[in-house]
């Protein structure tokens, strides 16, 4: 296991069949550990780029002889050792077919990089160290608490905003806001969009930039301002025009309709008349789903299209 964790592996290309549990463990490892690619030191075994019949390679007897890197297969000029020289160098018993399979599996681009490095100076291959946040993974100091902290920071780098509702609503209303939309007569997709906006996890461009270091964060509609959650669903010029038309349409139907603010669009309205509250929130959430669809279709949200 220690050796596998040092390899730049791909789970689906490993030459063994793993249980779902072990696959999940290795997936979590890939989330918290970054492989720094160095052509002369990267292990050739269990390597996602060195494949034979769409599977990575691993020969246990070769590893025991210390054959780990591309450099171990080459001479000082960067040329691959022929079969006889290779066997004599490592006192290894292997077939010509095994030797040929390994040589042919190594991508030519990787071979050229190693050759270029050898022209400048000699290199000594070194296995990657297993460090997470400057702590050795196999050290006792690397506790479950530290591993969990690294996983949490990688998967959820943004701060939690669970108490934002307390700024605008009393505690007795928060339960209605968080659960009331679940009983509305709308599609599950619309409820999903509302859930994401309600909990500040909607994948707007600014959210994706902060979480995944994606460079572009301009608004999909106006392409002029940063696409935050508030801008996309309320402040953008095109979205504001949509909500103004939406407000006028509701006012024509009901003179007592509430004037919509950003918090009403994000969380939903809270009024005494439960039937009217259900109607308003259903229409608002469906409208948010419409804006969401327009964003992915790269169309401006038009109220006439929403009505149709």
Secondary structure as GFF3:
##gff-version 3
##sequence-region A 1 308
A	DSSP	alpha_helix	2	6	.	.	.	ID=ss1
A	DSSP	three_ten_helix	11	13	.	.	.	ID=ss2
A	DSSP	alpha_helix	20	32	.	.	.	ID=ss3
A	DSSP	beta_strand	51	52	.	.	.	ID=ss4
A	DSSP	beta_strand	55	56	.	.	.	ID=ss5
A	DSSP	alpha_helix	60	64	.	.	.	ID=ss6
A	DSSP	three_ten_helix	70	73	.	.	.	ID=ss7
A	DSSP	alpha_helix	83	90	.	.	.	ID=ss8
A	DSSP	alpha_helix	96	105	.	.	.	ID=ss9
A	DSSP	alpha_helix	108	120	.	.	.	ID=ss10
A	DSSP	beta_strand	131	132	.	.	.	ID=ss11
A	DSSP	beta_strand	135	136	.	.	.	ID=ss12
A	DSSP	alpha_helix	144	155	.	.	.	ID=ss13
A	DSSP	three_ten_helix	164	167	.	.	.	ID=ss14
A	DSSP	alpha_helix	171	179	.	.	.	ID=ss15
A	DSSP	three_ten_helix	180	183	.	.	.	ID=ss16
A	DSSP	alpha_helix	188	198	.	.	.	ID=ss17
A	DSSP	alpha_helix	205	212	.	.	.	ID=ss18
A	DSSP	alpha_helix	229	230	.	.	.	ID=ss19
A	DSSP	pi_helix	231	235	.	.	.	ID=ss20
A	DSSP	alpha_helix	237	253	.	.	.	ID=ss21
A	DSSP	alpha_helix	262	267	.	.	.	ID=ss22
A	DSSP	alpha_helix	274	297	.	.	.	ID=ss23
A	DSSP	alpha_helix	303	307	.	.	.	ID=ss24
###
